[in-house]
């Protein structure tokens, strides 16, 4: 029976690993891009001084590994397996330490089999909790640490001492991980500060997982004290049936509640982030995107491959909202649009969009992805002091450190920037400063050749293209804009002009 239980524990871990590695990888990438874990004493202290800070710190530490889907999937699998094993140990530990074990040995196997199967319940509930892209690993660590402390107390203490330590551990643990005298809303003290990205949302699945442990421990005590013997479960084939039933039920609810539509949107965002233009086209050729982010990324990939004007109407279009959509006040949808701004050479607009997206993160964390892009835009714009600030922060990270170290020598080195295949090109494409241009144009602020607006206009794309007619991306977007709005005069003007220039 022990080998059978070990097999099902292994199967559970493999199931979690394969689910997040194959079916849900971009939810992991999504989590990683909305935090910036720094190996810095000030950063660590700012976290651990708050209630729940230790669990939050451990959750953030693990989240940085979610940049690599399979590593992140392995981390989550290990955490959920640990919760399962600690739950089972806690359920059986008190029974093993009583003098009644020998008298219950015949039926104890049956009770143990039942408790083993039920010990998967908290882990499955945590798995369901993590299906939500706004669920944080700090919540999983909070459950895991609670189980670990409870297990240690039950392991070393007996009788009344055990109950005293269990009661005393509650306030001691709470105060060890942060003072309660800080100006934090009372509601947050009950629901958790960093369990969920939305501060006003109560993570009921997380609390259900914690409560299920208490219910199972209570049930285990009843089994032991009432001398219950479930002999039907003590036989191997019955145990296999029971474990399989638990597994099938858990997997069914996981698959039913997984948000695969959001996973697809996150996939497009991820591919745009790492400029996987060919992979984007391969993906859209298999299944045409029907959401704004997917269409925006699709059109950007077409343009990066020089195919936008010829191929855009072979794919689903969402009007101007699928080309360069208006920037919304959230942390997710602006980032693919900012990528298009950046590749076009609209560096100031890209910088503002990324900065505002970072400031819209609901739990007030910073973003490694945003920090990297803000360092790049400031470097291209020549704001080296600001770029240095972002790069110095990224030097304190695990996975952005190498890039930051390679980029720091570029600061102030105009020749090196000019030779850089990306930064040099985008600096040439960026809006040029001309002081003789009026400072106002129909409600759109204009500084030199730089238009600043919440809504991309044909004048912005026109100025971008005329500033550097080698900017093939700007040309494609300008004419695509004309096609989508029906502006035939402007389309014919620039199409014929470029054809003449090429001759």
C-alpha positions as CSV (number, residue, x, y, z in Angstrom):
1,X,0.0,0.0,0.0
2,X,2.9,2.3,0.7
3,X,4.3,1.9,-2.8
4,X,0.8,2.5,-4.2
5,X,0.5,5.8,-2.3
6,X,3.9,6.8,-3.5
7,X,2.9,6.1,-7.1
8,X,-0.2,8.3,-6.8
9,X,1.8,11.1,-5.2
10,X,4.2,11.0,-8.1
11,X,1.3,10.9,-10.6
12,X,-0.2,14.0,-9.0
13,X,3.1,15.9,-9.3
14,X,3.5,14.9,-12.9
15,X,-0.1,15.9,-13.7
16,X,0.5,19.4,-12.2
17,X,3.8,19.7,-14.1
18,X,2.3,18.7,-17.4
19,X,-0.7,20.9,-17.0
20,X,1.2,24.1,-16.4
21,X,4.0,23.2,-18.7
22,X,1.9,22.2,-21.7
23,X,-1.6,23.6,-21.3
24,X,-1.1,26.7,-19.1
25,X,2.5,28.0,-19.6
26,X,1.6,31.6,-20.5
27,X,-0.3,32.1,-17.3
28,X,3.0,31.5,-15.6
29,X,4.7,34.1,-17.9
30,X,1.9,36.5,-17.1
31,X,2.5,36.1,-13.4
32,X,6.3,36.7,-13.8
33,X,6.0,39.9,-15.8
34,X,4.0,41.7,-13.1
35,X,6.6,41.6,-10.4
36,X,10.3,42.5,-9.9
37,X,12.1,40.4,-7.3
38,X,15.3,42.2,-6.1
39,X,18.1,40.6,-4.2
40,X,18.3,43.7,-2.0
41,X,18.0,44.1,1.8
42,X,15.7,47.1,1.6
43,X,13.4,45.4,-0.8
44,X,13.2,42.3,1.4
45,X,12.6,44.3,4.6
46,X,9.8,46.2,3.0
47,X,8.0,42.9,2.3
48,X,8.7,40.9,5.5
49,X,7.7,43.7,7.9
50,X,4.1,43.4,6.7
51,X,1.6,40.8,8.0
52,X,2.0,37.8,5.7
53,X,5.4,39.1,4.6
54,X,7.4,35.8,4.8
55,X,4.8,34.0,2.7
56,X,4.7,36.9,0.3
57,X,8.5,37.0,0.0
58,X,8.7,33.3,-0.7
59,X,5.9,33.6,-3.2
60,X,7.7,36.4,-5.0
61,X,11.0,34.5,-5.0
62,X,9.3,31.5,-6.7
63,X,7.4,33.7,-9.1
64,X,10.6,34.9,-10.8
65,X,11.2,31.4,-12.0
66,X,7.9,31.4,-13.9
67,X,9.7,33.3,-16.7
68,X,10.6,29.8,-17.9
69,X,7.4,27.8,-18.1
70,X,8.7,24.3,-17.3
71,X,10.8,25.6,-14.4
72,X,7.7,27.4,-13.1
73,X,5.6,24.3,-13.6
74,X,8.1,22.3,-11.6
75,X,8.0,24.8,-8.8
76,X,4.2,24.7,-8.6
77,X,4.2,20.9,-8.7
78,X,6.7,20.7,-5.9
79,X,4.7,23.1,-3.7
80,X,1.4,21.3,-4.3
81,X,3.0,17.9,-3.6
82,X,4.5,19.3,-0.4
83,X,1.0,20.5,0.7
84,X,-0.4,17.0,0.0
85,X,2.4,15.2,1.8
86,X,2.2,17.5,4.9
87,X,-1.6,17.2,5.0
88,X,-1.3,13.4,4.9
89,X,1.4,13.4,7.6
90,X,-0.6,15.7,9.8
91,X,-3.7,13.5,9.4
92,X,-1.8,10.3,10.4
93,X,0.8,11.5,12.8
94,X,-1.5,11.7,15.9
95,X,-2.9,8.3,15.1
96,X,0.6,6.7,14.9
97,X,1.6,8.2,18.2
98,X,-1.3,6.7,20.2
99,X,-1.4,3.5,22.1
100,X,-4.4,2.4,20.1
101,X,-2.4,1.8,16.9
102,X,-1.9,-1.9,17.6
103,X,-5.6,-2.5,18.3
104,X,-6.5,-0.6,15.1
105,X,-3.8,-2.0,12.9
106,X,-6.2,-4.2,10.9
107,X,-8.6,-1.5,10.2
108,X,-6.1,1.3,10.4
109,X,-4.9,0.5,6.9
110,X,-8.4,1.3,5.7
111,X,-8.6,4.6,7.6
112,X,-5.1,5.5,6.4
113,X,-6.1,4.8,2.8
114,X,-9.2,7.0,3.1
115,X,-7.2,9.8,4.7
116,X,-4.5,9.5,2.0
117,X,-7.0,10.0,-0.8
118,X,-8.6,12.9,1.0
119,X,-5.2,14.5,1.6
120,X,-5.2,15.5,-2.1
121,X,-8.2,17.8,-1.5
122,X,-6.2,20.9,-0.3
123,X,-3.7,20.5,-3.1
124,X,-6.5,20.3,-5.7
125,X,-8.2,23.4,-4.2
126,X,-4.9,25.3,-4.5
127,X,-4.5,24.1,-8.0
128,X,-7.9,25.5,-8.8
129,X,-6.9,28.7,-7.0
130,X,-3.8,29.0,-9.3
131,X,-5.9,28.8,-12.4
132,X,-6.7,32.4,-11.8
133,X,-4.1,34.7,-13.4
134,X,-4.4,37.0,-10.4
135,X,-3.8,34.3,-7.8
136,X,-0.4,34.7,-6.2
137,X,2.1,32.1,-5.0
138,X,2.2,33.8,-1.6
139,X,-1.1,32.3,-0.8
140,X,0.2,28.8,-1.5
141,X,3.2,29.4,0.7
142,X,0.9,30.7,3.5
143,X,-1.0,27.3,3.5
144,X,2.3,25.4,3.2
145,X,4.0,27.2,6.1
146,X,0.9,26.8,8.3
147,X,0.9,23.0,7.6
148,X,4.7,22.8,8.3
149,X,4.4,24.5,11.7
150,X,1.4,22.4,12.7
151,X,3.1,19.2,11.6
152,X,6.2,20.2,13.7
153,X,4.2,20.9,16.8
154,X,2.2,17.6,16.5
155,X,5.5,15.8,15.9
156,X,7.3,17.0,19.0
157,X,4.6,17.7,21.5
158,X,2.0,15.5,23.2
159,X,-1.1,16.0,25.4
160,X,-1.9,19.5,26.6
161,X,1.4,20.8,25.6
162,X,0.5,20.2,21.9
163,X,-2.7,22.2,22.2
164,X,-1.0,25.0,24.1
165,X,1.7,25.3,21.3
166,X,-0.9,25.2,18.6
167,X,-2.9,28.0,20.1
168,X,0.3,30.0,20.9
169,X,1.6,29.5,17.4
170,X,-1.2,31.5,15.8
171,X,-0.4,35.0,17.2
172,X,3.4,34.3,17.3
173,X,3.5,33.4,13.6
174,X,1.4,36.3,12.7
175,X,3.5,38.8,14.6
176,X,6.8,37.3,13.4
177,X,5.8,37.9,9.8
178,X,4.7,41.5,10.3
179,X,3.3,44.1,12.8
180,X,-0.4,44.7,12.9
181,X,-0.1,48.3,13.9
182,X,0.7,49.4,10.3
183,X,-2.0,51.4,8.5
184,X,-3.5,48.5,6.7
185,X,-7.3,48.1,6.2
186,X,-8.8,45.6,8.6
187,X,-10.4,43.7,5.8
188,X,-6.9,43.0,4.3
189,X,-5.7,41.6,7.7
190,X,-8.4,38.9,7.4
191,X,-8.3,38.1,3.7
192,X,-4.5,38.5,3.2
193,X,-2.5,41.3,1.8
194,X,-0.6,39.5,-1.0
195,X,-2.6,36.4,-1.6
196,X,-4.4,37.9,-4.6
197,X,-3.6,40.7,-7.0
198,X,-6.9,42.5,-6.5
199,X,-6.8,43.8,-3.0
200,X,-10.6,43.9,-2.7
201,X,-11.2,40.3,-3.9
202,X,-11.6,37.6,-1.2
203,X,-9.6,34.5,-2.4
204,X,-12.2,32.0,-1.3
205,X,-10.5,29.0,-2.9
206,X,-7.4,29.7,-1.0
207,X,-9.3,29.8,2.3
208,X,-11.3,26.7,1.3
209,X,-8.0,24.9,0.9
210,X,-6.8,26.0,4.4
211,X,-10.2,25.1,5.9
212,X,-10.2,21.7,4.3
213,X,-7.1,20.8,6.2
214,X,-8.8,21.6,9.5
215,X,-11.9,19.6,8.5
216,X,-9.8,16.6,7.4
217,X,-7.8,16.7,10.7
218,X,-11.0,16.8,12.6
219,X,-12.4,13.9,10.6
220,X,-9.2,11.9,11.3
221,X,-9.6,12.4,15.0
222,X,-13.2,11.1,14.7
223,X,-12.0,8.0,12.9
224,X,-9.3,7.3,15.5
225,X,-11.4,7.9,18.6
226,X,-14.5,6.0,17.3
227,X,-12.3,3.1,16.2
228,X,-13.7,3.3,12.6
229,X,-12.5,0.5,10.3
230,X,-13.1,0.9,6.6
231,X,-12.1,-2.5,5.5
232,X,-13.4,-2.1,2.0
233,X,-10.8,0.6,1.4
234,X,-8.0,-1.6,2.9
235,X,-7.9,-3.8,-0.1
236,X,-5.6,-2.7,-3.0
237,X,-8.2,-2.7,-5.8
238,X,-10.6,-0.7,-3.6
239,X,-7.8,1.8,-2.7
240,X,-6.9,2.2,-6.4
241,X,-10.6,2.9,-7.2
242,X,-10.9,5.4,-4.4
243,X,-7.6,7.2,-5.4
244,X,-8.6,7.2,-9.0
245,X,-12.0,8.7,-8.2
246,X,-10.3,11.5,-6.3
247,X,-7.9,12.1,-9.1
248,X,-10.6,12.1,-11.8
249,X,-12.8,14.5,-9.9
250,X,-10.0,16.9,-9.2
251,X,-8.7,16.9,-12.8
252,X,-12.3,17.3,-14.1
253,X,-12.8,20.5,-12.0
254,X,-9.3,21.8,-13.0
255,X,-9.9,21.4,-16.7
256,X,-13.5,22.7,-16.5
257,X,-12.4,25.9,-14.7
258,X,-9.2,26.6,-16.7
259,X,-9.4,29.8,-18.7
260,X,-8.0,28.7,-22.0
261,X,-9.2,31.8,-23.8
262,X,-7.1,34.0,-21.5
263,X,-4.2,31.6,-22.1
264,X,-4.4,32.2,-25.8
265,X,-4.4,36.0,-25.3
266,X,-1.4,35.7,-23.0
267,X,0.4,33.5,-25.6
268,X,0.1,36.4,-28.2
269,X,1.4,38.9,-25.7
270,X,4.3,36.6,-24.7
271,X,5.3,36.1,-28.4
272,X,5.2,39.8,-29.0
273,X,7.3,40.4,-25.9
274,X,10.1,38.2,-27.2
275,X,9.6,39.3,-30.8
276,X,8.8,35.8,-32.1
277,X,7.3,37.1,-35.3
278,X,7.4,33.9,-37.3
279,X,5.9,31.9,-34.5
280,X,3.1,34.4,-34.3
281,X,2.3,33.9,-38.0
282,X,2.4,30.1,-37.6
283,X,0.0,30.4,-34.7
284,X,-2.5,32.7,-36.5
285,X,-2.4,30.5,-39.6
286,X,-3.6,27.6,-37.4
287,X,-6.3,29.6,-35.6
288,X,-7.2,33.2,-36.4
289,X,-7.3,35.4,-33.3
290,X,-10.7,37.0,-32.5
291,X,-9.6,39.3,-29.7
292,X,-8.0,42.7,-29.8
293,X,-4.6,41.8,-28.4
294,X,-4.3,38.8,-30.8
295,X,-5.2,40.9,-33.8
296,X,-2.8,43.7,-32.7
297,X,0.1,41.2,-32.4
298,X,-0.9,39.5,-35.7
299,X,-0.7,42.8,-37.6
300,X,2.6,43.7,-36.0
301,X,4.1,40.3,-37.0
302,X,2.8,40.8,-40.5
303,X,4.4,44.2,-40.7
304,X,7.7,43.0,-39.2
305,X,7.8,40.4,-42.1
306,X,6.8,43.1,-44.7
307,X,3.5,41.4,-45.3
308,X,0.9,43.7,-43.7
309,X,-0.4,45.5,-46.8
310,X,-0.5,42.4,-48.9
311,X,-1.9,40.0,-46.3
312,X,-3.9,42.0,-43.7
313,X,-7.3,41.2,-45.2
314,X,-6.6,37.5,-45.4
315,X,-6.8,37.6,-41.6
316,X,-9.4,38.8,-39.2
317,X,-9.3,42.6,-38.6
318,X,-10.9,44.5,-35.8
319,X,-10.8,47.9,-37.5
320,X,-8.4,50.4,-36.1
321,X,-8.7,48.7,-32.7
322,X,-6.7,45.8,-34.2
323,X,-4.0,48.0,-35.7
324,X,-3.1,50.5,-33.0
325,X,-5.9,50.4,-30.4
326,X,-6.5,53.2,-27.9
327,X,-4.5,52.7,-24.8
328,X,-6.6,51.6,-21.9
329,X,-6.0,52.1,-18.2
330,X,-5.0,48.6,-17.2
331,X,-1.8,46.7,-16.9
332,X,-2.3,44.1,-19.6
333,X,-3.8,45.4,-22.9
334,X,-1.4,48.4,-23.4
335,X,1.7,46.2,-23.5
336,X,1.2,44.7,-27.0
337,X,0.2,48.1,-28.3
338,X,3.4,49.6,-26.7
339,X,5.4,46.9,-28.5
340,X,4.0,48.2,-31.8
341,X,4.8,51.8,-30.8
342,X,8.3,50.8,-30.0
343,X,9.0,48.9,-33.2
344,X,7.5,51.8,-35.2
345,X,9.9,54.2,-33.6
346,X,7.3,56.0,-31.5
347,X,9.6,55.7,-28.6
348,X,8.1,58.4,-26.4
349,X,4.6,57.0,-26.8
350,X,5.9,53.5,-26.1
351,X,7.6,54.8,-23.0
352,X,4.6,56.5,-21.6
353,X,2.3,53.5,-22.4
354,X,4.6,51.1,-20.6
355,X,5.1,53.3,-17.6
356,X,1.3,53.7,-17.2
357,X,0.8,50.0,-17.6
358,X,3.2,49.4,-14.8
359,X,1.5,51.9,-12.6
360,X,-1.8,50.1,-13.2
361,X,-0.6,46.9,-11.6
362,X,-3.2,46.4,-8.9
363,X,-1.0,45.2,-6.1
364,X,1.4,48.0,-6.7
365,X,4.4,45.8,-7.6
366,X,6.9,46.8,-10.3
367,X,7.5,44.8,-13.5
368,X,10.7,43.3,-14.8
369,X,9.3,43.4,-18.3
370,X,8.4,47.1,-17.9
371,X,11.7,48.0,-16.3
372,X,13.6,46.5,-19.2
373,X,11.6,48.3,-21.8
374,X,11.8,51.6,-19.9
375,X,15.5,51.3,-19.7
376,X,15.6,50.7,-23.5
377,X,13.3,53.7,-24.4
378,X,15.3,56.1,-22.2
379,X,18.5,54.8,-23.7
380,X,17.2,55.4,-27.2
381,X,16.0,58.9,-26.2
382,X,19.3,59.8,-24.7
383,X,18.0,60.0,-21.1
384,X,21.0,58.1,-19.7
385,X,20.5,59.0,-16.1
386,X,17.0,57.5,-16.1
387,X,18.1,54.5,-18.1
388,X,20.8,53.9,-15.5
389,X,18.3,53.9,-12.7
390,X,16.3,51.1,-14.3
391,X,19.4,49.1,-15.3
392,X,20.8,49.3,-11.7
393,X,17.6,47.9,-10.4
394,X,17.7,45.1,-13.0
395,X,21.2,44.3,-11.9
396,X,19.7,43.1,-8.6
397,X,17.5,40.5,-10.3
398,X,18.3,36.9,-11.2
399,X,17.3,36.7,-14.8
400,X,17.6,40.3,-16.0
401,X,21.1,40.9,-14.5
402,X,23.0,39.6,-17.5
403,X,21.1,41.8,-19.9
404,X,21.5,44.9,-17.6
405,X,25.3,44.3,-17.4
406,X,25.5,44.1,-21.1
407,X,23.5,47.2,-21.7
408,X,25.1,49.5,-19.1
409,X,28.2,50.2,-21.2
410,X,26.0,51.6,-24.0
411,X,25.0,54.6,-21.8
412,X,26.5,57.7,-23.3
413,X,28.3,55.8,-26.0
414,X,26.8,57.3,-29.1
415,X,28.9,55.3,-31.5
416,X,28.0,51.9,-29.8
417,X,24.3,52.8,-29.8
418,X,24.4,53.8,-33.5
419,X,26.0,50.4,-34.3
420,X,23.4,48.5,-32.2
421,X,21.1,46.6,-34.6
422,X,18.0,47.6,-32.7
423,X,18.6,50.7,-30.7
424,X,20.5,52.4,-33.6
425,X,17.8,51.6,-36.0
426,X,15.0,52.8,-33.7
427,X,16.9,56.0,-32.9
428,X,17.0,56.8,-36.6
429,X,13.3,56.0,-37.0
430,X,12.2,58.1,-33.9
431,X,10.5,61.5,-34.3
432,X,13.0,64.2,-35.2
433,X,13.0,67.5,-33.3
434,X,12.0,70.5,-35.4
435,X,11.4,73.7,-33.6
436,X,9.8,75.5,-36.5
437,X,6.7,73.3,-36.4
438,X,3.6,74.8,-34.6
439,X,3.0,73.5,-31.1
440,X,-0.7,72.7,-31.6
441,X,-2.6,70.6,-34.1
442,X,-6.3,70.1,-33.6
443,X,-6.1,69.2,-30.0
444,X,-3.0,67.0,-30.4
445,X,0.1,68.4,-28.7
446,X,3.1,68.7,-31.0
447,X,6.7,69.1,-29.9
448,X,8.9,69.3,-32.9
449,X,7.8,66.5,-35.0
450,X,6.5,64.5,-32.0
451,X,2.8,64.1,-31.7
452,X,1.5,63.2,-28.3
453,X,-2.0,61.8,-28.2
454,X,-4.0,59.1,-26.6
455,X,-5.3,58.1,-30.0
456,X,-3.0,57.4,-32.9
457,X,-3.8,59.6,-35.9
458,X,-2.7,59.4,-39.5
459,X,-0.8,62.6,-39.0
460,X,1.4,60.8,-36.4
461,X,2.2,58.0,-38.7
462,X,2.7,60.4,-41.6
463,X,5.2,62.5,-39.7
464,X,7.0,59.3,-38.6
465,X,7.3,58.1,-42.1
466,X,8.3,61.4,-43.6
467,X,11.0,61.8,-40.9
468,X,12.7,58.7,-42.3
469,X,11.3,57.1,-45.5
470,X,13.4,54.0,-44.8
471,X,11.0,53.2,-41.9
472,X,9.2,50.4,-43.8
473,X,7.0,49.6,-40.7
474,X,5.7,53.2,-40.5
475,X,4.9,53.1,-44.2
476,X,2.9,49.8,-43.8
477,X,1.0,51.1,-40.8
478,X,0.2,54.4,-42.5
479,X,-1.2,52.8,-45.6
480,X,-3.0,50.1,-43.5
481,X,-4.5,53.0,-41.5
482,X,-5.8,54.5,-44.7
483,X,-7.3,51.2,-45.9
484,X,-9.1,50.7,-42.6
485,X,-10.5,54.2,-42.6
486,X,-11.2,54.4,-46.3
487,X,-8.8,57.4,-46.9
488,X,-8.1,56.7,-50.5
489,X,-6.5,60.1,-51.3
490,X,-3.8,59.7,-48.7
491,X,-3.3,56.0,-49.6
492,X,-2.8,56.8,-53.3
493,X,-0.5,59.7,-52.5
494,X,2.0,57.7,-50.5
495,X,1.6,54.5,-52.5
496,X,2.4,56.2,-55.7
497,X,5.2,58.3,-54.2
498,X,7.0,55.2,-52.8
499,X,6.6,53.4,-56.1
500,X,8.2,56.4,-57.8
501,X,11.1,56.6,-55.3
502,X,11.8,52.8,-55.7
503,X,12.1,53.3,-59.5
